[in-house]
Amino acid sequence: MTWTHYLLVFRLESPLHIGHRKAGNLMQTRRYVPGKNLWAALTERLVYMAGQAPNAQAYRRVGTALKQSFRFGYLWPAQATEKDEQGNWCPPTRPHFPWDESDLAYWDYLYLDGTARTAQIAEARTAAEGSLHEVEFIAPYTRKGAPVYLMGDLWVKEEYLPRDVSNVPVRDAWKQALQVLRVGGERGYGWGRVERCLLEPTTSKATVAGFSWGEQGNEVVVGISEGLPILAHALATGDNALSNIQGMVEPLVGWEQQPDGRYKVSQPIIVYTPESTVTREMQVRINVFGIYEASDSV
């Protein structure tokens, strides 16, 4: 069984906050959508569409099924630059990576914005002391007024998809589920809404950034040339760690659902951050959440 590669493009319809870190009272967002966020959003949507929410067992089983037959690339912003004959914006053909700009501050100015919030004390009708904070987000429109899109790679082993998981028709519904997703944080405020505008299978062996991809056993591998930046986190420690990458490292953590339905913070893994640079040509394996790992040939 082989993998099918899709070019995946969403239009951002509301502010998007992907939690990164806190700097003073500013809750910073990441400049991209990790594969794990996309996996979680698709799992949630499939279960909801089948009327199985809030069934913790359904979430867990559907999520496990997606891990076996999907590989989620990271999504990166891009701005529309052209209109068609009717005056409608045309989706971009390539992500607008932060390193495409000589000044990162300009990229941030173009895409990022923020809003101030505070917790309320209902009885006193006043703000809670020390609760004022600002939440940073990727805006649905750039400062120039152009709509923002999210672009990335998706690999699917379609023949391996189960037809039904806990009364959720995964094989027949996954494409429909990708039509509209809610991704990231602050969703109670209506944030994180994305609408799919392209899910196109490709015949070439090139990713959205032009990297070459292939198959090794049952896994997806990507070749990256010397001097190019990586598009996802890459393992920096452990058995599958990658060497020959130069850049910053960080502990990567997130919320994970337990068998009883509750959530706890995951064990941290040490990773190179996206935008780190490859110091020699290498081949990496894409794991279930889009993180780069050492392949057998490295």
N, C-alpha and C positions, 0 to 999 in steps of 0.2 A: 504494500500500500504506500502511496506517495502523498506528499503534502501539496496542497494547492495554495499558491501565494496570492493574496488580495492586496490591492491598493485601497486603503480605507481613509475616507475623508468625511469629517463631520463639519457642520457649521455650528459655531457657538452661539447659542440663543440667549444666554444670561451670564452674569459673572461666574467665573470658575476659580475656586480656591482649592489648591492641592497642598495640604499642610506640609510645611518645611521646618521652620524654626521660629522662635520668638526673639525679637531684638527690641528690648525695652517694652513698650506697650504695643509694638507692631507684630502682628501675626503674619509672617511672610509666606508667600506661596512659591511653589516650584514653578519653573518656566516651561514645564512639560507635564504630560500625564503618564505615570508609570504603567507598565503592563498589568500590574496587580490591581490597580484601580479600574482598568477596563474589564478585567476578568470579573471583579466583584459586581460591577454595574450590569454586565450581561447576565450573570447568575441571578441577580435580584430581579431583573426584568423578565427573564424566562419564568421564574417561579410566580411572579405577580400575574403575568399574562395567563398562566394556567389556573389561577384562582387558588394557589396553594400557600399564599402568604397569610400569616406569619408562621410557617411550618419550618422549624429549625432543621429537622431531618431532611426536608426537601432541599433547602439551601445547601446543606452539606453534601448531599449526594449529587446534585446538579453541578455544584462547584467542582467536585472531584471528577465528574465526567468531562467537564470542559478542560481540566488540566491534562487529561489523557489525549485529547484530540485537537487542542488549540495551542498556538504559540502567539502570544500577544506582544507586538512591538510597541515601543513607546510612541506617544502622539506628541507632535511638535506644532506650535502655532504657525500660521501663514496668513498673510493678508491678501484679499482680492485686489487685483491691479487693473483688470480689464472688464468691460461690459459688452454684452452681445448687442445685436441689432435692435432688440426691444428695450435696451437700457438696463437689463438685469445683470447683476454681478456674476462673473464667471468664476468658478472655483479655481484656486491656484494649482499649479502643477508640481510645485516643490515646496517643502517647508522653508520658513524663514528662520534659520538657525541663529542663535545669538552671536556665534562666531562669524556670521556673514557680515556683521557690522564691525568697523574698526573701533567703535566706541560702544561698549556694552550699555552705558547709561542711555544711549539713544534708543537701543532696542527696548530697554525697560520703559522709557518714556512713551514709546509707541504703543506697547501692549498692556502695561500694568497700570492699575489704579487702586484706590483703597476707599474704605468707608469707616467712619467712627461709630462705635457702639458702646453701650454701657448697660449693666444689669440694673433692674428696677426693684425697689422695695415697695410692693403693692400697697401695704398698709399705710406707709408714710407718703406715698406718691412722690418719692425722691429716688435719685440714683444711688446705688450702693457705693460706698466710699472705696476708692481705689480700683473700681471696675472698668473705668474708661479704657478702651483699647481700639486699635485700628486693624481691620482685616484687609489684607492685600489680595488682589485678584487679577486674573487675566480678563480683560474687558471684551465684550462681544463686538465692539467696534474700536478701531485704532484711533489715535488722536487726530488722524487725517480723515476720519469718517468712513473708512473702508471696513466691511465686515471681516471678522476673524474666523478662520477655519482651523481645524486640528487634523493633521495628516500623519499617517504611519503605516506600518506593515502588519498584516495578519496572515498567519499560516493555519490551515485547517486540513485535517485528515478526515475528509467527509465520509468515506466509507466506514470509518471506525466509529463514527458518532452513534450512540445508542438511540433507538427510536423513541423510547419512553423511559424517564427516570422519575420515580415517585409521582406518576401521573403528569409529568411535564414532558411534552413532545419536543425534545431537544432537537432531533434531526430535522423536523419539519418547521420549527419555529425560530431557529437562531437568527436567520437573516431578517425576519420580520422584527425580532426583538431588537436588532441593531438599528432600527429606524429612528427610535427615540430613546435616549438613555439619560440618566441623571448620574453625574460623576463628581466625586470629590466631596468637600465639606459644605456646611451652611445650606444644605438642601431644604431645610425647613423654611428658609427665606426665598425659595425658588431658584437658588443658584445651581450651577452645574448642568443645565439642560443643554444637550447637544442633539442635533438632528442630522442623520446620515444623508449625505448627498452623493456619495459614490462608494460602491463596494464592487470593485472590478477585478476579476481574476486576470492575472498577467501570464504571458507565455515566456517572457524573458527571465533570465536568472539575475535580475537586478532589483535591489531594494529601493525604497522611496528616495534614499540618499545616493543611490548609484553603487552601493556595495554589491558584491557578488554573493549569491547564496546557493546552497546546495543541500544535499542530504547525506548523513553519515549514520548508517544503521537505521534507527527509528527516530533520529533527531534532526533538527534544522541547524545547519552551520552557516556562518557568514564570514567571508573573507574581507579583511580590512587592510588597506595599504599603509605603509609607513608614513607618519606625519599627519594622519587624519584623526579627527576627534571621534570619540565613541558616542553613540546615540542613546545609550542606556547605562545603568549601573553595571559594574563588572566586579566579580569577586576578587577581593584583595588578600584574603586569608583562607585557609582550609585546603582540602584535597583537590578541589577544582579551581584553585586560585589562578589568576592570570599574572604573568610577569610582563615586562616590556611595555608597561603603561605608565605614563608620567602625568600626575595630576593630584588633585585633592582626594582624600579618603574621608568617609563618614560612616557612622553606625546607622544602619537602615532598620527601622522598626515599624510596626503597624499593629492594628487591632486584628485579632484572629478569634473566630467563633469556636467555642468549646462544645463538646457533645451535649451538654445540658442547655445550650442555646445562649449562654452568657459569653461575654467577650473579655479577653485579657490582652495585654501588650505582648507581642511576639518576642522571641529571643533575638537580640540584635545580630546582624551580620555586618562585617566590615567590607565596604565596597569602595571602588573608585567612582567618583561622581561622573555623570554625563558631562561631556565637553573635555574630559581628560584626553591626552594624546597618545596614540600608538607609536612606539619608538622603533618598531620593525614590523614588517608585514606579518600578519598572523591570521589564524582561523579560530573562531570562537563558536561555542555552542549556545543556542538560545534556550534558556530554561523555561519552565511553565509560566513565569511572570515576566519574561522578556529580558531577564538579567543575563549578562554574558558570563560564560564559564569556559574553562579550558576544555577543548575537544581532545580526542584521543591522539590526534596528529600533531598537537602543539608540543 
